[in-house]
Every structure is written in structure tokens, then in C-alpha cells.
């Protein structure tokens, strides 16, 4: 089970990743953040097992903690 407090930014990133795999630069452009900031948020979520870098900087959702919040 994933135990992490998600920020509004994390939720926005997860919403984009729920549509499909993506890279930090595209996510940053879509959300009007810097690529570096998005990369930091993705790295934090990766450390908690929420997303994974599948190669070449492409991220996908592994386990969406928002799903378990809905059933609480």
C-alpha cells in the first residue's frame, strides 16, 4: 500500500499519466511548471512506488493512490 500525501501538483501529474505514459517536459508544458519541478515530483512518487520510469525518461503509473482514497 502506498503511504504518501499528494499535493495538487502530484494529482495533476497523475491525472495526465492516467491518460497514458508521458515525459516530464510534456507534463511541465501542459501544467505550466518547469521540467525540473515536475521531475522532482515524479522522482518522489517513484520512490513511493506510485510511478515508474520505464526508460528514456518516460513515466507511467504503477499504483494510483487516489483509487484507494475513493474507497476509504
C-alpha positions as CSV (number, residue, x, y, z in Angstrom):
1,X,0.0,0.0,0.0
2,X,1.3,3.5,-0.9
3,X,1.5,5.9,2.0
4,X,2.1,9.4,0.7
5,X,0.4,12.8,0.9
6,X,-0.2,14.1,-2.6
7,X,0.0,17.7,-3.5
8,X,-2.3,19.4,-6.0
9,X,0.6,19.2,-8.4
10,X,1.0,15.4,-7.8
11,X,-2.7,14.9,-8.5
12,X,-2.4,16.9,-11.7
13,X,0.6,14.9,-12.8
14,X,-1.2,11.6,-12.0
15,X,-4.3,12.8,-14.0
16,X,-2.1,13.3,-17.1
17,X,-0.3,10.0,-16.6
18,X,-3.7,8.3,-16.2
19,X,-4.3,9.2,-19.9
20,X,-1.1,7.4,-20.8
21,X,2.7,7.4,-20.5
22,X,4.4,10.7,-20.7
23,X,7.7,12.6,-20.1
24,X,8.4,15.4,-17.7
25,X,8.9,18.0,-20.4
26,X,5.4,17.4,-21.8
27,X,3.8,17.3,-18.4
28,X,5.5,20.5,-17.5
29,X,4.3,22.3,-20.6
30,X,0.7,21.0,-20.0
31,X,0.7,22.1,-16.4
32,X,2.8,25.3,-16.8
33,X,5.6,24.2,-14.4
34,X,9.3,23.8,-15.0
35,X,10.5,20.4,-16.2
36,X,12.8,20.3,-13.2
37,X,9.9,20.7,-10.8
38,X,7.9,18.0,-12.5
39,X,10.9,15.8,-12.5
40,X,11.3,16.3,-8.7
41,X,7.6,15.4,-8.1
42,X,7.9,12.3,-10.3
43,X,11.1,11.2,-8.5
44,X,9.3,11.5,-5.2
45,X,6.3,9.5,-6.4
46,X,8.7,6.9,-7.9
47,X,10.3,6.5,-4.5
48,X,6.9,5.7,-3.1
49,X,6.0,3.2,-5.9
50,X,3.3,5.3,-7.5
51,X,5.0,5.8,-10.9
52,X,8.0,4.3,-12.6
53,X,10.4,5.4,-15.2
54,X,10.1,2.8,-17.9
55,X,13.1,4.1,-19.8
56,X,14.3,7.2,-21.7
57,X,12.5,9.4,-19.1
58,X,9.1,8.0,-19.9
59,X,6.9,7.6,-16.8
60,X,3.7,5.5,-16.2
61,X,1.5,4.9,-13.2
62,X,2.2,1.8,-11.2
63,X,-0.3,2.2,-8.4
64,X,-2.6,5.2,-8.2
65,X,-3.2,6.1,-4.5
66,X,-6.2,8.1,-5.5
67,X,-8.0,4.9,-6.2
68,X,-7.7,3.7,-2.6
69,X,-8.8,7.1,-1.3
70,X,-12.1,6.8,-3.1
71,X,-13.0,3.6,-1.3
72,X,-12.0,4.8,2.2
